[in-house]
């Protein structure tokens, strides 16, 4: 599998999910180059975001991505600095 972020090689890895139901091992993919992790839950949330963006884009007639929360937060911080 090829990493969607850096196009590097991804390997199968196992992760411990301690947040929801104790110690449950779940399979996923980890990039050897950049460390990107993709597991079923991450992929599910990304699919939901893509579907939401398609609906919003269809309603507003725009296909532009909204700014990331990090960039919005940093812009707000820069406005407050005196």
PyMOL Python script that loads the backbone (N, CA, C, O; Angstrom):
from pymol import cmd

cmd.read_pdbstr("""\
ATOM      1  N   UNK A   1       0.854  -1.179   0.000  1.00  0.00           N
ATOM      2  CA  UNK A   1       0.000   0.000   0.000  1.00  0.00           C
ATOM      3  C   UNK A   1       0.891   1.230   0.000  1.00  0.00           C
ATOM      4  O   UNK A   1       1.977   1.228   0.580  1.00  0.00           O
ATOM      5  N   UNK A   2       0.419   2.280  -0.656  1.00  0.00           N
ATOM      6  CA  UNK A   2       1.185   3.522  -0.753  1.00  0.00           C
ATOM      7  C   UNK A   2       0.554   4.574   0.160  1.00  0.00           C
ATOM      8  O   UNK A   2      -0.669   4.703   0.213  1.00  0.00           O
ATOM      9  N   UNK A   3       1.381   5.315   0.867  1.00  0.00           N
ATOM     10  CA  UNK A   3       0.920   6.346   1.791  1.00  0.00           C
ATOM     11  C   UNK A   3       0.239   7.484   1.024  1.00  0.00           C
ATOM     12  O   UNK A   3       0.803   8.001   0.060  1.00  0.00           O
ATOM     13  N   UNK A   4      -0.963   7.876   1.442  1.00  0.00           N
ATOM     14  CA  UNK A   4      -1.639   8.978   0.765  1.00  0.00           C
ATOM     15  C   UNK A   4      -0.991  10.332   1.039  1.00  0.00           C
ATOM     16  O   UNK A   4      -1.205  11.281   0.285  1.00  0.00           O
ATOM     17  N   UNK A   5      -0.205  10.433   2.105  1.00  0.00           N
ATOM     18  CA  UNK A   5       0.415  11.698   2.477  1.00  0.00           C
ATOM     19  C   UNK A   5       1.739  11.923   1.753  1.00  0.00           C
ATOM     20  O   UNK A   5       1.943  12.977   1.150  1.00  0.00           O
ATOM     21  N   UNK A   6       2.648  10.932   1.809  1.00  0.00           N
ATOM     22  CA  UNK A   6       3.998  11.136   1.264  1.00  0.00           C
ATOM     23  C   UNK A   6       4.352  10.166   0.138  1.00  0.00           C
ATOM     24  O   UNK A   6       5.443  10.245  -0.427  1.00  0.00           O
ATOM     25  N   UNK A   7       3.443   9.256  -0.188  1.00  0.00           N
ATOM     26  CA  UNK A   7       3.654   8.236  -1.225  1.00  0.00           C
ATOM     27  C   UNK A   7       4.705   7.203  -0.829  1.00  0.00           C
ATOM     28  O   UNK A   7       5.230   6.497  -1.689  1.00  0.00           O
ATOM     29  N   UNK A   8       5.016   7.105   0.464  1.00  0.00           N
ATOM     30  CA  UNK A   8       5.966   6.115   0.960  1.00  0.00           C
ATOM     31  C   UNK A   8       5.309   4.753   1.121  1.00  0.00           C
ATOM     32  O   UNK A   8       4.127   4.589   0.818  1.00  0.00           O
ATOM     33  N   UNK A   9       6.065   3.789   1.591  1.00  0.00           N
ATOM     34  CA  UNK A   9       5.583   2.425   1.779  1.00  0.00           C
ATOM     35  C   UNK A   9       4.888   2.298   3.128  1.00  0.00           C
ATOM     36  O   UNK A   9       5.397   2.756   4.151  1.00  0.00           O
ATOM     37  N   UNK A  10       3.724   1.671   3.113  1.00  0.00           N
ATOM     38  CA  UNK A  10       2.984   1.444   4.349  1.00  0.00           C
ATOM     39  C   UNK A  10       3.033  -0.041   4.693  1.00  0.00           C
ATOM     40  O   UNK A  10       2.993  -0.901   3.813  1.00  0.00           O
ATOM     41  N   UNK A  11       3.122  -0.323   5.992  1.00  0.00           N
ATOM     42  CA  UNK A  11       3.145  -1.700   6.474  1.00  0.00           C
ATOM     43  C   UNK A  11       1.965  -1.923   7.416  1.00  0.00           C
ATOM     44  O   UNK A  11       1.435  -0.979   8.002  1.00  0.00           O
ATOM     45  N   UNK A  12       1.569  -3.171   7.550  1.00  0.00           N
ATOM     46  CA  UNK A  12       0.504  -3.521   8.489  1.00  0.00           C
ATOM     47  C   UNK A  12       1.074  -3.426   9.897  1.00  0.00           C
ATOM     48  O   UNK A  12       2.178  -3.900  10.166  1.00  0.00           O
ATOM     49  N   UNK A  13       0.313  -2.813  10.784  1.00  0.00           N
ATOM     50  CA  UNK A  13       0.722  -2.672  12.176  1.00  0.00           C
ATOM     51  C   UNK A  13      -0.514  -2.924  13.036  1.00  0.00           C
ATOM     52  O   UNK A  13      -1.637  -2.871  12.535  1.00  0.00           O
ATOM     53  N   UNK A  14      -0.321  -3.192  14.295  1.00  0.00           N
ATOM     54  CA  UNK A  14      -1.436  -3.410  15.207  1.00  0.00           C
ATOM     55  C   UNK A  14      -1.383  -2.356  16.299  1.00  0.00           C
ATOM     56  O   UNK A  14      -0.316  -2.042  16.827  1.00  0.00           O
ATOM     57  N   UNK A  15      -2.544  -1.815  16.629  1.00  0.00           N
ATOM     58  CA  UNK A  15      -2.640  -0.724  17.587  1.00  0.00           C
ATOM     59  C   UNK A  15      -3.563  -1.132  18.723  1.00  0.00           C
ATOM     60  O   UNK A  15      -4.473  -1.940  18.535  1.00  0.00           O
ATOM     61  N   UNK A  16      -3.327  -0.573  19.896  1.00  0.00           N
ATOM     62  CA  UNK A  16      -4.152  -0.849  21.061  1.00  0.00           C
ATOM     63  C   UNK A  16      -5.164   0.277  21.201  1.00  0.00           C
ATOM     64  O   UNK A  16      -4.791   1.449  21.258  1.00  0.00           O
ATOM     65  N   UNK A  17      -6.441  -0.076  21.257  1.00  0.00           N
ATOM     66  CA  UNK A  17      -7.508   0.896  21.456  1.00  0.00           C
ATOM     67  C   UNK A  17      -7.887   0.875  22.928  1.00  0.00           C
ATOM     68  O   UNK A  17      -8.628  -0.003  23.369  1.00  0.00           O
ATOM     69  N   UNK A  18      -7.385   1.832  23.682  1.00  0.00           N
ATOM     70  CA  UNK A  18      -7.666   1.871  25.111  1.00  0.00           C
ATOM     71  C   UNK A  18      -8.740   2.899  25.454  1.00  0.00           C
ATOM     72  O   UNK A  18      -9.142   3.002  26.613  1.00  0.00           O
ATOM     73  N   UNK A  19      -9.204   3.653  24.480  1.00  0.00           N
ATOM     74  CA  UNK A  19     -10.157   4.718  24.755  1.00  0.00           C
ATOM     75  C   UNK A  19     -11.589   4.211  24.899  1.00  0.00           C
ATOM     76  O   UNK A  19     -12.333   4.709  25.743  1.00  0.00           O
ATOM     77  N   UNK A  20     -11.981   3.240  24.097  1.00  0.00           N
ATOM     78  CA  UNK A  20     -13.393   2.867  24.080  1.00  0.00           C
ATOM     79  C   UNK A  20     -13.718   1.637  24.907  1.00  0.00           C
ATOM     80  O   UNK A  20     -14.594   1.696  25.770  1.00  0.00           O
ATOM     81  N   UNK A  21     -13.054   0.549  24.672  1.00  0.00           N
ATOM     82  CA  UNK A  21     -13.465  -0.684  25.352  1.00  0.00           C
ATOM     83  C   UNK A  21     -12.280  -1.473  25.877  1.00  0.00           C
ATOM     84  O   UNK A  21     -12.200  -2.686  25.682  1.00  0.00           O
ATOM     85  N   UNK A  22     -11.390  -0.811  26.520  1.00  0.00           N
ATOM     86  CA  UNK A  22     -10.243  -1.504  27.083  1.00  0.00           C
ATOM     87  C   UNK A  22      -9.183  -1.817  26.050  1.00  0.00           C
ATOM     88  O   UNK A  22      -9.095  -1.165  25.010  1.00  0.00           O
ATOM     89  N   UNK A  23      -8.398  -2.803  26.345  1.00  0.00           N
ATOM     90  CA  UNK A  23      -7.297  -3.149  25.449  1.00  0.00           C
ATOM     91  C   UNK A  23      -7.779  -4.054  24.329  1.00  0.00           C
ATOM     92  O   UNK A  23      -7.921  -5.263  24.513  1.00  0.00           O
ATOM     93  N   UNK A  24      -8.025  -3.470  23.184  1.00  0.00           N
ATOM     94  CA  UNK A  24      -8.417  -4.222  22.005  1.00  0.00           C
ATOM     95  C   UNK A  24      -7.409  -3.921  20.912  1.00  0.00           C
ATOM     96  O   UNK A  24      -7.173  -2.763  20.571  1.00  0.00           O
ATOM     97  N   UNK A  25      -6.824  -4.962  20.375  1.00  0.00           N
ATOM     98  CA  UNK A  25      -5.866  -4.795  19.282  1.00  0.00           C
ATOM     99  C   UNK A  25      -6.631  -4.644  17.983  1.00  0.00           C
ATOM    100  O   UNK A  25      -7.538  -5.423  17.693  1.00  0.00           O
ATOM    101  N   UNK A  26      -6.265  -3.646  17.209  1.00  0.00           N
ATOM    102  CA  UNK A  26      -6.889  -3.500  15.902  1.00  0.00           C
ATOM    103  C   UNK A  26      -5.811  -3.288  14.852  1.00  0.00           C
ATOM    104  O   UNK A  26      -4.815  -2.611  15.106  1.00  0.00           O
ATOM    105  N   UNK A  27      -6.006  -3.866  13.674  1.00  0.00           N
ATOM    106  CA  UNK A  27      -5.008  -3.720  12.610  1.00  0.00           C
ATOM    107  C   UNK A  27      -5.118  -2.356  11.942  1.00  0.00           C
ATOM    108  O   UNK A  27      -6.177  -1.728  11.942  1.00  0.00           O
ATOM    109  N   UNK A  28      -4.037  -1.928  11.390  1.00  0.00           N
ATOM    110  CA  UNK A  28      -4.008  -0.671  10.654  1.00  0.00           C
ATOM    111  C   UNK A  28      -2.765  -0.629   9.789  1.00  0.00           C
ATOM    112  O   UNK A  28      -2.024  -1.608   9.698  1.00  0.00           O
ATOM    113  N   UNK A  29      -2.545   0.501   9.161  1.00  0.00           N
ATOM    114  CA  UNK A  29      -1.384   0.700   8.299  1.00  0.00           C
ATOM    115  C   UNK A  29      -0.557   1.849   8.844  1.00  0.00           C
ATOM    116  O   UNK A  29      -1.109   2.861   9.278  1.00  0.00           O
ATOM    117  N   UNK A  30       0.772   1.702   8.826  1.00  0.00           N
ATOM    118  CA  UNK A  30       1.684   2.766   9.260  1.00  0.00           C
ATOM    119  C   UNK A  30       2.711   2.995   8.161  1.00  0.00           C
ATOM    120  O   UNK A  30       3.284   2.047   7.623  1.00  0.00           O
ATOM    121  N   UNK A  31       2.938   4.272   7.834  1.00  0.00           N
ATOM    122  CA  UNK A  31       3.918   4.621   6.809  1.00  0.00           C
ATOM    123  C   UNK A  31       5.322   4.571   7.402  1.00  0.00           C
ATOM    124  O   UNK A  31       5.566   5.096   8.488  1.00  0.00           O
ATOM    125  N   UNK A  32       6.228   3.943   6.688  1.00  0.00           N
ATOM    126  CA  UNK A  32       7.615   3.855   7.146  1.00  0.00           C
ATOM    127  C   UNK A  32       8.349   5.184   7.006  1.00  0.00           C
ATOM    128  O   UNK A  32       9.339   5.418   7.699  1.00  0.00           O
ATOM    129  N   UNK A  33       7.876   6.054   6.118  1.00  0.00           N
ATOM    130  CA  UNK A  33       8.567   7.323   5.866  1.00  0.00           C
ATOM    131  C   UNK A  33       8.093   8.442   6.797  1.00  0.00           C
ATOM    132  O   UNK A  33       8.909   9.076   7.466  1.00  0.00           O
ATOM    133  N   UNK A  34       6.784   8.686   6.842  1.00  0.00           N
ATOM    134  CA  UNK A  34       6.284   9.847   7.586  1.00  0.00           C
ATOM    135  C   UNK A  34       5.531   9.479   8.864  1.00  0.00           C
ATOM    136  O   UNK A  34       5.245  10.358   9.676  1.00  0.00           O
ATOM    137  N   UNK A  35       5.205   8.201   9.060  1.00  0.00           N
ATOM    138  CA  UNK A  35       4.513   7.778  10.269  1.00  0.00           C
ATOM    139  C   UNK A  35       2.998   7.888  10.212  1.00  0.00           C
ATOM    140  O   UNK A  35       2.330   7.644  11.217  1.00  0.00           O
ATOM    141  N   UNK A  36       2.441   8.250   9.064  1.00  0.00           N
ATOM    142  CA  UNK A  36       0.985   8.329   8.904  1.00  0.00           C
ATOM    143  C   UNK A  36       0.355   7.008   9.318  1.00  0.00           C
ATOM    144  O   UNK A  36       0.851   5.940   8.958  1.00  0.00           O
ATOM    145  N   UNK A  37      -0.741   7.076  10.076  1.00  0.00           N
ATOM    146  CA  UNK A  37      -1.446   5.883  10.531  1.00  0.00           C
ATOM    147  C   UNK A  37      -2.843   5.893   9.935  1.00  0.00           C
ATOM    148  O   UNK A  37      -3.544   6.903   9.984  1.00  0.00           O
ATOM    149  N   UNK A  38      -3.236   4.771   9.379  1.00  0.00           N
ATOM    150  CA  UNK A  38      -4.589   4.615   8.859  1.00  0.00           C
ATOM    151  C   UNK A  38      -5.143   3.325   9.440  1.00  0.00           C
ATOM    152  O   UNK A  38      -4.592   2.246   9.225  1.00  0.00           O
ATOM    153  N   UNK A  39      -6.237   3.446  10.178  1.00  0.00           N
ATOM    154  CA  UNK A  39      -6.930   2.274  10.699  1.00  0.00           C
ATOM    155  C   UNK A  39      -8.406   2.397  10.310  1.00  0.00           C
ATOM    156  O   UNK A  39      -8.802   3.432   9.773  1.00  0.00           O
ATOM    157  N   UNK A  40      -9.219   1.390  10.558  1.00  0.00           N
ATOM    158  CA  UNK A  40     -10.617   1.455  10.127  1.00  0.00           C
ATOM    159  C   UNK A  40     -11.383   2.656  10.687  1.00  0.00           C
ATOM    160  O   UNK A  40     -12.209   3.232   9.978  1.00  0.00           O
ATOM    161  N   UNK A  41     -11.133   3.045  11.925  1.00  0.00           N
ATOM    162  CA  UNK A  41     -11.841   4.179  12.517  1.00  0.00           C
ATOM    163  C   UNK A  41     -11.426   5.493  11.864  1.00  0.00           C
ATOM    164  O   UNK A  41     -12.274   6.333  11.563  1.00  0.00           O
ATOM    165  N   UNK A  42     -10.130   5.671  11.644  1.00  0.00           N
ATOM    166  CA  UNK A  42      -9.644   6.876  10.971  1.00  0.00           C
ATOM    167  C   UNK A  42     -10.240   6.956   9.569  1.00  0.00           C
ATOM    168  O   UNK A  42     -10.704   8.018   9.153  1.00  0.00           O
ATOM    169  N   UNK A  43     -10.233   5.853   8.844  1.00  0.00           N
ATOM    170  CA  UNK A  43     -10.776   5.845   7.480  1.00  0.00           C
ATOM    171  C   UNK A  43     -12.272   6.149   7.481  1.00  0.00           C
ATOM    172  O   UNK A  43     -12.762   6.846   6.593  1.00  0.00           O
ATOM    173  N   UNK A  44     -12.997   5.634   8.466  1.00  0.00           N
ATOM    174  CA  UNK A  44     -14.433   5.910   8.576  1.00  0.00           C
ATOM    175  C   UNK A  44     -14.681   7.405   8.777  1.00  0.00           C
ATOM    176  O   UNK A  44     -15.546   7.984   8.120  1.00  0.00           O
ATOM    177  N   UNK A  45     -13.928   8.028   9.680  1.00  0.00           N
ATOM    178  CA  UNK A  45     -14.100   9.461   9.929  1.00  0.00           C
ATOM    179  C   UNK A  45     -13.715  10.296   8.715  1.00  0.00           C
ATOM    180  O   UNK A  45     -14.373  11.296   8.428  1.00  0.00           O
ATOM    181  N   UNK A  46     -12.679   9.913   8.005  1.00  0.00           N
ATOM    182  CA  UNK A  46     -12.296  10.638   6.792  1.00  0.00           C
ATOM    183  C   UNK A  46     -13.382  10.528   5.726  1.00  0.00           C
ATOM    184  O   UNK A  46     -13.655  11.494   5.013  1.00  0.00           O
ATOM    185  N   UNK A  47     -14.005   9.349   5.617  1.00  0.00           N
ATOM    186  CA  UNK A  47     -15.098   9.177   4.663  1.00  0.00           C
ATOM    187  C   UNK A  47     -16.273  10.074   5.030  1.00  0.00           C
ATOM    188  O   UNK A  47     -16.881  10.688   4.153  1.00  0.00           O
ATOM    189  N   UNK A  48     -16.600  10.155   6.324  1.00  0.00           N
ATOM    190  CA  UNK A  48     -17.680  11.039   6.765  1.00  0.00           C
ATOM    191  C   UNK A  48     -17.365  12.496   6.434  1.00  0.00           C
ATOM    192  O   UNK A  48     -18.250  13.237   6.007  1.00  0.00           O
ATOM    193  N   UNK A  49     -16.101  12.917   6.626  1.00  0.00           N
ATOM    194  CA  UNK A  49     -15.712  14.288   6.293  1.00  0.00           C
ATOM    195  C   UNK A  49     -15.838  14.551   4.801  1.00  0.00           C
ATOM    196  O   UNK A  49     -16.315  15.612   4.399  1.00  0.00           O
ATOM    197  N   UNK A  50     -15.412  13.591   3.967  1.00  0.00           N
ATOM    198  CA  UNK A  50     -15.527  13.768   2.516  1.00  0.00           C
ATOM    199  C   UNK A  50     -16.989  13.908   2.103  1.00  0.00           C
ATOM    200  O   UNK A  50     -17.326  14.767   1.288  1.00  0.00           O
ATOM    201  N   UNK A  51     -17.855  13.069   2.662  1.00  0.00           N
ATOM    202  CA  UNK A  51     -19.279  13.142   2.335  1.00  0.00           C
ATOM    203  C   UNK A  51     -19.863  14.479   2.768  1.00  0.00           C
ATOM    204  O   UNK A  51     -20.649  15.079   2.035  1.00  0.00           O
ATOM    205  N   UNK A  52     -19.485  14.954   3.959  1.00  0.00           N
ATOM    206  CA  UNK A  52     -19.975  16.243   4.454  1.00  0.00           C
ATOM    207  C   UNK A  52     -19.516  17.377   3.543  1.00  0.00           C
ATOM    208  O   UNK A  52     -20.302  18.266   3.217  1.00  0.00           O
ATOM    209  N   UNK A  53     -18.248  17.353   3.128  1.00  0.00           N
ATOM    210  CA  UNK A  53     -17.730  18.396   2.244  1.00  0.00           C
ATOM    211  C   UNK A  53     -18.442  18.381   0.900  1.00  0.00           C
ATOM    212  O   UNK A  53     -18.673  19.439   0.315  1.00  0.00           O
ATOM    213  N   UNK A  54     -18.795  17.200   0.401  1.00  0.00           N
ATOM    214  CA  UNK A  54     -19.526  17.114  -0.862  1.00  0.00           C
ATOM    215  C   UNK A  54     -20.912  17.740  -0.729  1.00  0.00           C
ATOM    216  O   UNK A  54     -21.362  18.452  -1.626  1.00  0.00           O
ATOM    217  N   UNK A  55     -21.588  17.476   0.389  1.00  0.00           N
ATOM    218  CA  UNK A  55     -22.919  18.047   0.606  1.00  0.00           C
ATOM    219  C   UNK A  55     -22.827  19.560   0.740  1.00  0.00           C
ATOM    220  O   UNK A  55     -23.602  20.286   0.118  1.00  0.00           O
ATOM    221  N   UNK A  56     -21.893  20.037   1.541  1.00  0.00           N
ATOM    222  CA  UNK A  56     -21.724  21.479   1.724  1.00  0.00           C
ATOM    223  C   UNK A  56     -21.343  22.137   0.409  1.00  0.00           C
ATOM    224  O   UNK A  56     -21.847  23.213   0.087  1.00  0.00           O
ATOM    225  N   UNK A  57     -20.467  21.511  -0.351  1.00  0.00           N
ATOM    226  CA  UNK A  57     -20.071  22.054  -1.645  1.00  0.00           C
ATOM    227  C   UNK A  57     -21.233  22.114  -2.617  1.00  0.00           C
ATOM    228  O   UNK A  57     -21.355  23.074  -3.379  1.00  0.00           O
ATOM    229  N   UNK A  58     -22.091  21.098  -2.601  1.00  0.00           N
ATOM    230  CA  UNK A  58     -23.254  21.087  -3.490  1.00  0.00           C
ATOM    231  C   UNK A  58     -24.247  22.178  -3.108  1.00  0.00           C
ATOM    232  O   UNK A  58     -24.862  22.795  -3.977  1.00  0.00           O
ATOM    233  N   UNK A  59     -24.400  22.413  -1.815  1.00  0.00           N
ATOM    234  CA  UNK A  59     -25.334  23.440  -1.352  1.00  0.00           C
ATOM    235  C   UNK A  59     -24.800  24.837  -1.649  1.00  0.00           C
ATOM    236  O   UNK A  59     -25.534  25.700  -2.130  1.00  0.00           O
ATOM    237  N   UNK A  60     -23.525  25.053  -1.361  1.00  0.00           N
ATOM    238  CA  UNK A  60     -22.956  26.393  -1.521  1.00  0.00           C
ATOM    239  C   UNK A  60     -22.423  26.646  -2.922  1.00  0.00           C
ATOM    240  O   UNK A  60     -22.136  27.790  -3.277  1.00  0.00           O
ATOM    241  N   UNK A  61     -22.287  25.603  -3.717  1.00  0.00           N
ATOM    242  CA  UNK A  61     -21.745  25.768  -5.065  1.00  0.00           C
ATOM    243  C   UNK A  61     -20.241  25.936  -5.067  1.00  0.00           C
ATOM    244  O   UNK A  61     -19.664  26.327  -6.082  1.00  0.00           O
ATOM    245  N   UNK A  62     -19.601  25.648  -3.956  1.00  0.00           N
ATOM    246  CA  UNK A  62     -18.153  25.798  -3.834  1.00  0.00           C
ATOM    247  C   UNK A  62     -17.521  24.440  -3.592  1.00  0.00           C
ATOM    248  O   UNK A  62     -18.086  23.602  -2.889  1.00  0.00           O
ATOM    249  N   UNK A  63     -16.351  24.222  -4.174  1.00  0.00           N
ATOM    250  CA  UNK A  63     -15.621  22.977  -3.934  1.00  0.00           C
ATOM    251  C   UNK A  63     -14.370  23.222  -3.102  1.00  0.00           C
ATOM    252  O   UNK A  63     -13.576  22.305  -2.892  1.00  0.00           O
ATOM    253  N   UNK A  64     -14.188  24.450  -2.628  1.00  0.00           N
ATOM    254  CA  UNK A  64     -12.998  24.777  -1.833  1.00  0.00           C
ATOM    255  C   UNK A  64     -13.094  24.112  -0.471  1.00  0.00           C
ATOM    256  O   UNK A  64     -14.174  24.013   0.111  1.00  0.00           O
ATOM    257  N   UNK A  65     -11.944  23.654   0.034  1.00  0.00           N
ATOM    258  CA  UNK A  65     -11.895  23.055   1.362  1.00  0.00           C
ATOM    259  C   UNK A  65     -11.933  24.151   2.411  1.00  0.00           C
ATOM    260  O   UNK A  65     -11.332  25.209   2.219  1.00  0.00           O
ATOM    261  N   UNK A  66     -12.624  23.920   3.512  1.00  0.00           N
ATOM    262  CA  UNK A  66     -12.591  24.893   4.598  1.00  0.00           C
ATOM    263  C   UNK A  66     -11.206  24.899   5.238  1.00  0.00           C
ATOM    264  O   UNK A  66     -10.498  23.894   5.174  1.00  0.00           O
ATOM    265  N   UNK A  67     -10.804  26.013   5.853  1.00  0.00           N
ATOM    266  CA  UNK A  67      -9.487  26.053   6.492  1.00  0.00           C
ATOM    267  C   UNK A  67      -9.423  25.077   7.652  1.00  0.00           C
ATOM    268  O   UNK A  67     -10.430  24.793   8.300  1.00  0.00           O
ATOM    269  N   UNK A  68      -8.233  24.569   7.902  1.00  0.00           N
ATOM    270  CA  UNK A  68      -8.075  23.631   9.008  1.00  0.00           C
ATOM    271  C   UNK A  68      -8.214  24.379  10.330  1.00  0.00           C
ATOM    272  O   UNK A  68      -7.932  25.576  10.387  1.00  0.00           O
ATOM    273  N   UNK A  69      -8.645  23.698  11.396  1.00  0.00           N
ATOM    274  CA  UNK A  69      -8.783  24.353  12.700  1.00  0.00           C
ATOM    275  C   UNK A  69      -7.466  24.921  13.199  1.00  0.00           C
ATOM    276  O   UNK A  69      -7.458  25.922  13.916  1.00  0.00           O
ATOM    277  N   UNK A  70      -6.359  24.302  12.832  1.00  0.00           N
ATOM    278  CA  UNK A  70      -5.054  24.788  13.281  1.00  0.00           C
ATOM    279  C   UNK A  70      -4.752  26.139  12.656  1.00  0.00           C
ATOM    280  O   UNK A  70      -4.281  27.042  13.348  1.00  0.00           O
ATOM    281  N   UNK A  71      -5.013  26.302  11.363  1.00  0.00           N
ATOM    282  CA  UNK A  71      -4.722  27.577  10.714  1.00  0.00           C
ATOM    283  C   UNK A  71      -5.650  28.668  11.224  1.00  0.00           C
ATOM    284  O   UNK A  71      -5.231  29.817  11.362  1.00  0.00           O
ATOM    285  N   UNK A  72      -6.907  28.329  11.507  1.00  0.00           N
ATOM    286  CA  UNK A  72      -7.843  29.315  12.046  1.00  0.00           C
ATOM    287  C   UNK A  72      -7.386  29.747  13.425  1.00  0.00           C
ATOM    288  O   UNK A  72      -7.411  30.935  13.748  1.00  0.00           O
ATOM    289  N   UNK A  73      -6.966  28.786  14.241  1.00  0.00           N
ATOM    290  CA  UNK A  73      -6.511  29.094  15.594  1.00  0.00           C
ATOM    291  C   UNK A  73      -5.275  29.999  15.561  1.00  0.00           C
ATOM    292  O   UNK A  73      -5.179  30.944  16.344  1.00  0.00           O
ATOM    293  N   UNK A  74      -4.329  29.712  14.658  1.00  0.00           N
ATOM    294  CA  UNK A  74      -3.116  30.526  14.599  1.00  0.00           C
ATOM    295  C   UNK A  74      -3.429  31.925  14.092  1.00  0.00           C
ATOM    296  O   UNK A  74      -2.796  32.885  14.531  1.00  0.00           O
ATOM    297  N   UNK A  75      -4.395  32.071  13.174  1.00  0.00           N
ATOM    298  CA  UNK A  75      -4.773  33.406  12.707  1.00  0.00           C
ATOM    299  C   UNK A  75      -5.401  34.212  13.830  1.00  0.00           C
ATOM    300  O   UNK A  75      -5.148  35.410  13.954  1.00  0.00           O
ATOM    301  N   UNK A  76      -6.222  33.562  14.651  1.00  0.00           N
ATOM    302  CA  UNK A  76      -6.834  34.258  15.785  1.00  0.00           C
ATOM    303  C   UNK A  76      -5.767  34.689  16.782  1.00  0.00           C
ATOM    304  O   UNK A  76      -5.845  35.783  17.342  1.00  0.00           O
ATOM    305  N   UNK A  77      -4.786  33.850  17.003  1.00  0.00           N
ATOM    306  CA  UNK A  77      -3.705  34.180  17.938  1.00  0.00           C
ATOM    307  C   UNK A  77      -2.890  35.356  17.419  1.00  0.00           C
ATOM    308  O   UNK A  77      -2.476  36.211  18.201  1.00  0.00           O
ATOM    309  N   UNK A  78      -2.654  35.412  16.117  1.00  0.00           N
ATOM    310  CA  UNK A  78      -1.889  36.514  15.538  1.00  0.00           C
ATOM    311  C   UNK A  78      -2.640  37.830  15.625  1.00  0.00           C
ATOM    312  O   UNK A  78      -2.013  38.879  15.767  1.00  0.00           O
ATOM    313  N   UNK A  79      -3.956  37.807  15.546  1.00  0.00           N
ATOM    314  CA  UNK A  79      -4.744  39.034  15.644  1.00  0.00           C
ATOM    315  C   UNK A  79      -4.692  39.609  17.050  1.00  0.00           C
ATOM    316  O   UNK A  79      -4.767  40.826  17.226  1.00  0.00           O
ATOM    317  N   UNK A  80      -4.565  38.753  18.045  1.00  0.00           N
ATOM    318  CA  UNK A  80      -4.561  39.200  19.437  1.00  0.00           C
ATOM    319  C   UNK A  80      -3.219  39.769  19.874  1.00  0.00           C
ATOM    320  O   UNK A  80      -3.147  40.521  20.847  1.00  0.00           O
ATOM    321  N   UNK A  81      -2.171  39.419  19.171  1.00  0.00           N
ATOM    322  CA  UNK A  81      -0.855  39.905  19.596  1.00  0.00           C
ATOM    323  C   UNK A  81      -0.743  41.398  19.310  1.00  0.00           C
ATOM    324  O   UNK A  81      -1.141  41.859  18.240  1.00  0.00           O
ATOM    325  N   UNK A  82      -0.215  42.139  20.245  1.00  0.00           N
ATOM    326  CA  UNK A  82      -0.128  43.590  20.122  1.00  0.00           C
ATOM    327  C   UNK A  82       1.283  44.027  19.966  1.00  0.00           C
ATOM    328  O   UNK A  82       1.549  45.223  19.848  1.00  0.00           O
TER     329      UNK A  82
END
""", "prot")
cmd.dss("prot")
cmd.show_as("cartoon", "prot")
cmd.util.cbc("prot")
cmd.orient("prot")
